[in-house]
Amino acid sequence: MTVTLASSASPPRLTSLSHGGGCGCKIAPGVLTEILRHNRGLPVPPELLVGIETSDDAAVYQLSDEIALVATTDFFMPIVDDPYQFGRIAATNAISDVYAMGGRPIMALALVGMPVKVLSTEVIGQILAGGESVCRDAGIPIAGGHTIDSVEPIYGLVALGIVHPSRVMRNADARVGDRLVLGKPLGVGVLSAALKKEVLDEAGYARMIATTTQLNTPGPKLAAIEGVHALTDVTGFGLAGHLLELARGAELGVALDWPRVPLLEGVRELAAQGLVTGASGRNWEGYGAEVQLPAGFADPDHALLTDPQTSGGLLVACDAASVDEVIALFHHHGFDAAADIGEVVEAPAAGAPRLVVRS
């Protein structure tokens, strides 16, 4: 049984009002690099512990010897047609960046752009209610925000958190020999493509909602593990893109053991049917030159390697002695698919791939 469309008398499908959905809306990494190429930035105060240098998940500003402020924002167009679930997914995704820095969320501001002549106030209210429900689960208020009348539906949050300055988790501090642990399975982009083509069954839709609305709450406790060196989350640039950010930041390389990467049930079969997002291909165009694939690497696996994840899992770099503790912590928080997927290696030679995928 497939997830059915709204009838002609019903409000328009949310996904029909946007040219892309979820983190697949991100500007392609190659294009973004070109846009930012001439951006020299502004003077950086010493209190700014994390800025834009390594494309990290959030900015971190030290307020005192004990407290640093984590600040981030994330918003996108609908990835599903249910307005309440769209709000939940967008809010979960935004708050994840605080967790990825090792921080504890404290409050949020709503970012709302809606085609008010197309969507009813009831539908818009359901989107906001979905976001509020996730913030309630995270134990934080939505303390304000901003709204505009826009052509496409847009929703997200400014998320703020706090962290001890000594426990800030960057994406650039991995060390040679570190193991890489991924908290959630891949395949959200493939499921979203299947949904848009009306071929996603109810079980697949339920898996999509479950993974995209699961808050990455282990972040602060992971930061407290001495053997954890780096942390990020996997979102719109796909697993390969975020592994590359981690490797570039540390000026090292990464070896990925593809058979160990957890996948959402059914996504490989859907990818084999061509149900992939355009963002997957754009991701590869942006960073494929830095990736070495094994001989005979199948097209569905290639698509999943670059599949844009919306509200994806935490990616942890930790010493080998801490792997069991890290995975046990994930399992304790309900992340049953968490897995050791590879390792950080020495920096590649000039011109050599920074990410090597092993079959």
N, C-alpha and C positions, 0 to 999 in steps of 0.2 A: 504494500500500500504506500503510495507516494504522498508527500505533503501537498495538499491541493491549493490552487490559486483562489483568490477572491473572485466573486462573480462580478458582472458588469455593473450591478447596482451597488456594489460594495466600494469602500474607499480604495484608492489606488494602492497597489503593492508598494511598500516602501522601497524595495530594491529597484523598482522600475523608475524611480525618481532620481536615481543617482547613476553616474557613469562608472562607478566602482564602489566596492564595499569594504568596510573594516580596514585593517592595516594594509590591504592591497591597494588602498588609495594613495599610499605614500609616493612621493616623487621618487622615481627610479634612482638607485645609488649613483650611477654614472652621471645622470643629469644633475643630481644634487651636488656632486663633487664639482662639476663645472660651474654651477651657480655660485658656490662658495669659494671658488678658486681665488678671487680677488678680494675676499673679505679679510682684512687685516685685524679686525677686532678692535676692542677698546682696552685701555689699561686695566690690568687685573690686580685687584687688591689682594693682599696676603691672606685675608679671611676667606677668599673664594677657594675652597679646597678642591672642588671639581667644577670645571667649566666645559667648554666645547672642544677641548684639545683632542680627546680620543673618542668623540661621538658617544659619550656615556649616556646613561638612562635619565639622569637628572642632574641639576646643579646642586651643589652643597656649599653652604655659607656658614662659617663658624661664628657663633654668637658669644660663646664663653668657653672656658676650659672643659665644660661638661656637656655642652649642647651645641649641635650644628643643625641648621635648617636645611631640609631637603625640599626642593621646589621643582615641579615638572608640570607639563601639560600635554594632553593627548585628546584628539577628537577626530571623528571620521563620519563618512556617510553609512547608510544602513547596510548590514551584512545579512540581515534576516528581515522578514516582513512583519513579524509580530513586534509592535512598538514597545511593549514592556520588556521583551527580551533584548531588543536593540539597546534600550537604555541600560539594562544590566550588563551586557557585553562591553559597551563603551566605557562604563564606569569601572568595571573590573580591570580592563586594559589600562586605563589611566593610573589607577592606584598601584598597579604592578610595578611601575617605575620607582615608587618609593621603597617598596619591598626589595627591589633589585639593588638598591644602594645600602641595604642593611637597615633601613629606617622603619620607624613606626608612624603610620599615618595619623595626622591630628585633625585635619579638616580639608574641605574641598570647596571649590567655586565651580558653578556650572557654566558651560559654554554652549549656547543654544542658537542655532540658525535654522529656521523653518520656513517652508513655503506656505504662509498662512492662508493664502487663497486656495490652496489645494488640499491641505490637511486640516481636519477639524481640530478644534481646541481639545476635544476629548482624546484624539489620537496623540497629539503633542503632550497632553497631560500624562498619558500612559508611558511615553518615553521618559519623561522626567521622573515618574514614579518608579520605573525600573532602576534608574540611576540612584534614586534615594534608597531603594531597598538594599543595594549593594553597599552603599556608604553606611547604612545601619548595621549590616553584617560586619563591616570593618571597624565599627565603633566610632565613626566620625560624623560630624554634621556637614551638610551643604550650607555654607555660611553666606552665600550670595552668588553672584554670577553676572552674566551679560547675555542679552538676547538680540537677534537681528532677524529681519525678514529676508530669507535667502532663496535662491532658485532651487537648491537641493537641500534635503534634510541633513543637518549636521548636529552632532551631539558629542559632548565629552566633558572633561573636567580639568581644572587646575587642581593638582593634588599637592598638599603640603605635609611634611612629616618632620620628625626629629630623629637624630642619631648621635651617639657619642662620637666625638671627632676621631677617636682611636679605632672606632669600629666601622668607619665608612668603607663600603665595598665598592671598589672601582672595577671597570672592565679591563684595566691595563696592568694589573699586578700579578698576572699568572707567572709561574716559574717553570723552568725546564723540569720535566718529570711529573708535573701535575697531571692528575687524572681529570677527565671532564665528565660531569654528571648532568644529565638533562632531566628536568622534573616532570614535563608533560610530553605525551606523544605528539607527533607531527601529523598534519593532514587537514588543518582547518580550511586552508584555501581551496583544496580539492572538494571538500564538502560544500563550501559556499558556491563553487562553480556548479556542482550537481544540483544544489537547491535552485539556483537561478535558471537552470535548464529543466527544472521540474522532474528530475529523476532521482531525487534523494528520498529514500524511504523514511518512515517514521523513526525507526531505530537509529538510522544515521543522523537524523535531525536531533534526536535526543542526545546522542553522543556529542554532537557539535555544541549544543547549548551547555551541556555539562562541563565540557573542558574550557569553554570560553568564559564561563561565569565562576570558575573556581579561583578564588583569591590566592595569590602567591604568598600566603601568610608565613611560610618557613623562613623568609628572608632575614629577619632580625636574629633568629636563633642560629641560622647558618653563619651569620657574621660573628657570632660569639664562639664559633669553633676555631681553635687556634690554627688548625691545618688548612682552613679555607682562605685562599689568597685573592681570588677574583670572583666577581658575580655580575651577571647581566641577565636580561630576559630575551627570549627569541620572539621577534615580532615580524614586521613587514618585510624585512630583507631576507627572511628565511634562515634556516639553520646555518647554511654556508656563509651568508653575509655576516651573521653575528659572531660566528667563529673567527672570521677574518678580522672583524673589529677587535676582538679580544687578542688575536695574534699580533695585529699591527700595533696596538697599544703597548704590548709588552716587548715589541720588536723581536718576536720569536715566530715559530711555526706551529702548526697543529696537524695531527694525524687523526683522522676520523675513521672508526671501525663501523662501516655502514650496516652490516648485519646486526649490530647491537643497538641501533637506533630504534626507539619505540615508535610505532605508527598506530594511528587510530584504526580500528577495525574497518576493513572494506575500502580504505582509501587507495591502496595500490591498484586494486581492480578498477576503481573509478578512474584513476589516472591513466590506466592502460586503455580506457575508452576515450581518452582525449579530454576528460573533464578536469581541466587545469585552468588557472587564472592567467590573464595576460601579464600580471605582475611577476609571475614565475619566470617568464622569458625575459622580461626587462631586468630582473635581478641578475640573471646570468650574463646578459649583455654588459652589465655594469661591473661585474667582478670575476667573470669566468676565466680571464687570463691568469688569475692568481690561484686557480684550482687545478689540481691534477686528478683526473678520474681513472679508475682501474679499467683495464681492457674489458670490453663487453658490458659496460655499465648500461643497464636497461633504461629506456626512455621514461618509464614510470618512476624509477628511482631518481633519475635526473630531475624530474619535475618536483618530486617531494623534497629533494635536497635544497631547492630554492623556493619551495612553497611558502608564500607569505602567511605567517601565523598571526592571527588576531588574538590578543590576550594569551600568548604562548607561555611556555614554561620557563622557569629559572634555569640558567646554565651556570654551573659551578666549576671552578678550577680549584682543586684541593690536592694536598699531598696524598700519596698512595695509602698511608696509614689511616687517613680520615675518611676514605671512601665508604666503608661500612657504616660509620656514624652518620655521614651525610645522607645516604640512602635510607637508613632507618628513620631519620628525622622526616624525610619526605613521606615515607610510608605512614608514620604516625599522624601526619596531617592529611592523609587521604590521597596522596599522590602515588598510587599503586604501580604506575608504569615507570617510575623513576629508574634510570639506568646509567651505568658507566659506559660511555660511548667512545672514548678515545683518550688522547694524551697530548700534552704540550711538549714540543720538541725544540731542538736548537734552531736558531734563525736560518732560513734557507740562504743559499748562495745568491749573489746578485742575479736577478732575472729569473730565478727558479720559483716554482709555485710555493705560496705560503701555506696553503691548505692541501694536504694529500688525503684523498679518500681511498680507504682500503676495503676490499671486498672479502 
